[in-house]
Amino acid sequence: MSRYVAGDLTDAELILDRCNDLAGISSHPDYLERVHLSPQHREANDLVARWMTEAGLTTWQDAAGNQCGRLEGREPGLPALLLGSHIDTVPDAGRYDGMLGVLLAIQVVERIRLSGVELPFALEVVAFSDEEGTRFGNALLGSRALSGTWDDDWWKLTDKDGITLAEAFQDFGLDPARVHGAFRRPGSLIGYLETHIEQGPILEDADRRLAVVTSIAGARRFAVTITGKAGHAGGTPFDRRKDALVGASELVIEVERLSKQYGVIGTVGRLQAFPGGINVIPGRVEFSLDLRGEFDDDRDECLRLFTKAAEEMCARRGLGFDATEIYRADAVMCDPALKDAIAAGIAATGDTEPLAFWSRAGHDGMAVVNIAPIAMLFLRCRGGISHHPDEAVKKADVAAALDAFEAAVLSVATSR
C-alpha cells in the first residue's frame, strides 16, 4: 500500500477541537456521559446546530430530538444523501465514538459547498440522539424514529430515576404524539453514509488507516435470571445447596465456549447475586447476555445451544432459568454500490486495495437500512479501544478519513 501523506491538516485540527468541545458537555464533572433527552443533549444539539449553520446547512431538530441539517443540490427539493452518526455516549465514554462521524460529515458538506460542485442530490447531516441506549436501555431510538420503526411500547421504558421515556420527551420540549414526524419516507433519501472509529484492533494491527465496512453484526440481548434457594453458608451441606451463582458461573463459561465454537461474540457484561451476603448462599442471580455475529444463523444457533445448556444445568442443580429478550437487531449488509463509493474514497487517499470487514459493533445504519441503502467507512483508533476515556485517533488519520469521505460522496454523485 502506498503511504498517504495528508496535506493541510487545518480541517482535521478543527474536527478534533470540536470533539474536545463536545466532550466537555457532560452530566458528570469527572467523566463523559451524555444521554438521550438530558440537558447535556440539548446543549450538544445547539452546538452542533451552530456548526452546521456555519457550514452552510439549514438546520432543525426533528420530532425525536435528532439534530439535522440540509444543503440543497443543483435544484431544491431533491432526495438527499444522508451523512452522520450519533452524539450520545455510554458512561465514562471516549470523545470520538459517534461524535467524530458527525463532525466529519459537517466538514465534508462545507468542503463541497465551498468547492461549488452542484450535486444531483441534496446533502443532509444527522446527529442521532440516542444510539447507545444508555438512559432507557433500548438502543437506536433516534435512528429508529427516523426510519419509521418506532414502537409505541417504548414510551413505558424508564431510566434509573423512574422517569419514563414519554415524560423525558415532554421535559425536553418534544411531543410524544408527534414522534412519527421524524420518519423519512422511502424515496426522500438515496442512501446513508457514516464514518466511525473501528472500535477494534484490525486496522491498527494491519497498519492501515481506513476500511470499508461490509456488514453490521446482528445482536440480541437478554436479561437472564437463575433461581435457586438462599441458605446459610456454613449450615447448608453441598448436597442440599441450590446455589444460583455457581449455576450462573457455569453458564458464563458456556457463553465463552459456544461463542468461540461458532465464531460469534458473546458477552456477560453485568452479573448480580442476591441477597448478596458474604455468608449467604445466593438464591437468585441476574445477568446480562449480549450475543452478536456476522450472520444471524450462527448467532441464533449459539443462543439455542446456550439455552439447552442452561436447561440441562438447571435440571442437574435444581435451579430455575428464565431469559427475557430485551433487544434485537438482525445483521445488516452494506449496499454494494455505496461500498464501492467508500472504496473509491479510500483509494483517493492512495490505498488502492482497502481492507474490508464486518463491524462487530452496532450502528445507526441498522435502523436506517429500513428506508435507504447504507455503507460505512471505518477509521483506525489506538489499541482498538472504545467506550473508554482512552479512545484516541491520529490527526493524520482524521485528515485521511475526511478526504476519503468527501471523495466517497463525489463518487456517489458520479454514479447517478
PAVOVO-224975 format. One record per residue (C-alpha): residue in three letters; x, y, z. Coordinates in steps of 0.001 Angstrom, whole numbers, plus 500000, padded with zeros to 6 digits. Each point is the difference from the previous one (the first is absolute). Layout:
ALAXYZ;...
END
This chain:
MET500000500000500000;SER501284503487499182;ARG500386502314502980;TYR497399502767500039;VAL501433503319501108;ALA497409502530501081;GLY500491503519498784;ASP498314502828501895;LEU498960498677503405;THR497897503061500876;ASP496665498240499510;ALA501137496980502031;GLU501167502293502800;LEU496625501744499975;ILE498152496685500211;LEU502131498814502913;ASP499521503327501808;ARG496245499614499564;CYS500155496454501370;ASN501642501504503081;ASP497269502632500221;LEU497290497327499904;ALA501900497908502548;GLY499701502954502378;ILE496207499687499974;SER499423497353502650;SER497629499291502861;HIS502997499104502184;PRO503022502196500819;ASP502465497099500106;TYR499042498025496892;LEU498025500243496785;GLU496387498918500022;ARG497353501590497795;VAL496703498192499731;HIS496813500302497990;LEU497693502941500779;SER502223501389502759;PRO500973503682500402;GLN503401499005498612;HIS498306498525496915;ARG498302503373499487;GLU503301501853500361;ALA501750497653497575;ASN497199500331497441;ASP500244503786500195;LEU503760499922499476;VAL499783497563497077;ALA497227502130498466;ARG502300503028500173;TRP502769498112498220;MET497536498782497368;THR498837503567499391;GLU503595501203499666;ALA500537497257497400;GLY497066501317497956;LEU497275497549500982;THR496405500831500837;THR499408498448503430;TRP497173498569502078;GLN499431497633502893;ASP497596497238499017;ALA497143498538502035;ALA502283497384501618;GLY502719502421501084;ASN502379499274497112;GLN501915503093498878;CYS499801500353496212;GLY501365502218497258;ARG499540500219496221;LEU501868501412497019;GLU497960500049496793;GLY501304498397496820;ARG500014501480496515;GLU496298500743500481;PRO497823500225503128;GLY498052497044501292;LEU502148497155498673;PRO500292496753501973;ALA502936500111502405;LEU503115498008500718;LEU500003499813503801;LEU503301500229501894;GLY500525499791503729;SER500289498043503219;HIS498957500491503643;ILE500897502392502812;ASP498775498084503058;THR502501498010502067;VAL500435497082502344;PRO501037500748503604;ASP503689500917500361;ALA500265500318496237;GLY502669500956497524;ARG499718503092497826;TYR499944498514496495;ASP497342497260499968;GLY497198501483497907;MET501032503624500427;LEU502909499749497578;GLY497668498697497278;VAL497594502923500434;LEU502796502565499799;LEU501615498355496972;ALA496611500116498248;ILE499570503708500719;GLN503472500755498690;VAL499420497971496814;VAL496862502016499284;GLU501849503274500553;ARG502816498910497683;ILE497566499079497243;ARG498069503254500407;LEU503175502071499803;SER501189498052496947;GLY496939501113498043;VAL499203496447498866;GLU496292499565499265;LEU498869496547501053;PRO497078498076498452;PHE498631499563503537;ALA499788501978503208;LEU502353499336502889;GLU498629499576503487;VAL501863499512503271;VAL498449498394503068;ALA501278499855503567;PHE497955497123501361;SER498649500523503492;ASP500268496515501454;GLU502079497228498490;GLU501465498537503181;GLY496800499463501997;THR501757501072503194;ARG497057501739501646;PHE497038497782499114;GLY501719496714499166;ASN498770499786496403;ALA502482501053497336;LEU499503501853496692;LEU497014502043501156;GLY500957502987497840;SER500599498054496804;ARG496987497780500569;ALA497781503086500131;LEU501573501299496798;SER499560496645498259;GLY496363499526500999;THR500657496994502251;TRP498964501650503266;ASP498055497797502404;ASP497492501802502206;ASP500562497409502732;TRP503305501789500652;TRP498186502919501620;LYS499819497900503175;LEU503780499564500240;THR501488501627503100;ASP503416501331500932;LYS501810499417503304;ASP497957502782501608;GLY496654498503498929;ILE499373502639497309;THR498197498509497022;LEU501087500608496438;ALA496724501842499398;GLU500680502303502958;ALA503569500610498824;PHE498702501023496560;GLN497693502529501623;ASP502731501311502309;PHE502186500526496916;GLY497234501973498290;LEU499001497244497595;ASP496491498650499488;PRO499800496184500200;ALA496956500070497725;ARG502122501595497260;VAL503002497625500085;HIS498919498387496736;GLY500607503369498366;ALA503706499122500054;PHE499349497237497429;ARG501716500494496629;ARG497901498441497290;PRO501658497540497593;GLY501105501935496973;SER500922503105502006;LEU503477498526500573;ILE502284498397497414;GLY502285498510502620;TYR501764500366503323;LEU503777500210500505;GLU501729500005503362;THR503602500289501126;HIS500778498407503361;ILE503030498961501996;GLU500502496271499609;GLN499630499147503714;GLY502306497053499399;PRO503659499216499207;ILE499863498754496394;LEU501122503220498310;GLU502738500723502496;ASP501325496446499827;ALA500121500295496200;ASP501593503480500166;ARG497166501462497920;ARG497999503172500531;LEU496640499282498406;ALA497737497105499041;VAL496747499219498239;VAL497315498512502242;THR498332496985498367;SER497201499446502515;ILE498885500809503533;ALA499718497214502561;GLY496606498698501000;ALA499523500304503755;ARG497611498526502545;ARG499997500895503689;PHE498386498199502902;ALA499315500457503689;VAL500707496588501528;THR498873498849503456;ILE501165496848501791;THR497891499145503018;GLY501139497725502833;LYS499556500109503756;ALA501808502253502423;GLY501443498372503120;HIS502623500242502697;ALA503513499683498566;GLY501206497966502953;GLY496935497945500799;THR498930498763496564;PRO501828496883498722;PHE501052499967496339;ASP497618497196499110;ARG497080502160501161;ARG501044503261498416;LYS498202501696497123;ASP502656502608499368;ALA498864502322497230;LEU503421501620499666;VAL501834496732499405;GLY497435499155497321;ALA500319503438498414;SER503779499648500003;GLU499712496819497954;LEU497938501902497451;VAL502446502902499759;ILE502718497502499058;GLU497580498356497549;VAL499397503351498287;GLU503724500324499360;ARG500358496394498788;LEU497066500156497587;SER501002503422498695;LYS503448498754499067;GLN498559496866498429;TYR497505501841497791;GLY502040503118499223;VAL497592502360501742;ILE500611502507502778;GLY498301499231503293;THR500371502243503040;VAL498695499954503549;GLY500472503633500941;ARG498045500124503232;LEU499433497414502746;GLN498430500451503428;ALA499334497471502749;PHE497182500263502565;PRO499611500426502908;GLY503680500890499829;GLY501213499057503472;ILE503537498728500456;ASN498745497068502064;VAL496846499306497985;ILE499633497543497099;PRO498680502024497034;GLY496342499175499379;ARG499685502024496803;VAL502407501307497386;GLU499223502465497252;PHE502361500528497091;SER500038501528496559;LEU500777498143496795;ASP501069501733496796;LEU500339497783496912;ARG501079501393496649;GLY501299498539496769;GLU500700500685496366;PHE497190497604499094;ASP496705499700501872;ASP499847496206499563;ASP503280499512501871;ARG498913502369502756;ASP496634498274500387;GLU501520496512500029;CYS502329501110502767;LEU496968501289501904;ARG498157496709499520;LEU502899498011501377;PHE500470502416502901;THR496325499587500919;LYS500317496223499790;ALA503089500058502228;ALA498200502250502495;GLU497021497675500201;GLU502233496964500470;MET502045501736502701;CYS496888501128501847;ALA498509496515499904;ARG503216498595501417;ARG500275502611502772;GLY496317500516500770;LEU499989503610498810;GLY497587502131497997;PHE500877501780496757;ASP498407502939498208;ALA501329502074497097;THR498092503066498794;GLU501042501592496730;ILE500398503761500450;TYR501534500976496650;ARG500299498580496509;ALA501546501384496836;ASP500753497580497200;ALA503133500202497877;VAL500031502619497262;MET501916499754496737;CYS501485503187498585;ASP498867501011496514;PRO502395498845497221;ALA499901503290498058;LEU500534502106503111;LYS502779497664501156;ASP501655500614496639;ALA499729503742500617;ILE501663499608503412;ALA502740497889498405;ALA500501502660497320;GLY500270502609502733;ILE502684498013501800;ALA501803499439496691;ALA500120503783499555;THR502279500092503063;GLY502452497601498337;ASP498791496680501405;THR498939498283496784;GLU499159496689501697;PRO498114501021503133;LEU499224497554502747;ALA496373498900500280;PHE498468498262503012;TRP496839499849502104;SER499201502200502962;ARG499812498154503299;ALA498260502999501561;GLY496507501243499223;HIS499339503299498244;ASP497101502231498978;GLY500125498571496490;MET498288496899501391;ALA496838502098500276;VAL500509502318497024;VAL500241497013497635;ASN496235499659500327;ILE499565503067497779;ALA503275500384498080;PRO503150498088499029;ILE502965500509502326;ALA503788499792500045;MET502720500814502524;LEU503619501120500145;PHE502143498836502912;LEU502815502100501470;ARG502852498561502059;CYS499961500630503752;ARG502928499416502325;GLY500045496513501499;GLY496504499380498679;ILE498766501589503235;SER496496501455500124;HIS497291500709502595;HIS502847501182502225;PRO501770503310500683;ASP503127498610498314;GLU498397500207496545;ALA502550501655497722;VAL500483500749496311;LYS502837501533497999;LYS499595503387498373;ALA501382498695496709;ASP497479497134500074;VAL497156502482500509;ALA501293501996497023;ALA500072496832497888;ALA496487499053501098;LEU498743503472499101;ASP501554499807496529;ALA498649496480499494;PHE496502500883501184;GLU499831503024497719;ALA501232497908497070;ALA497388497349500800;VAL497195502572499822;LEU501317501268496657;SER500225496391498774;VAL496323499509500837;ALA499221503142497994;THR501989498747497001;SER498123496709499976;ARG496561501623499813;
END
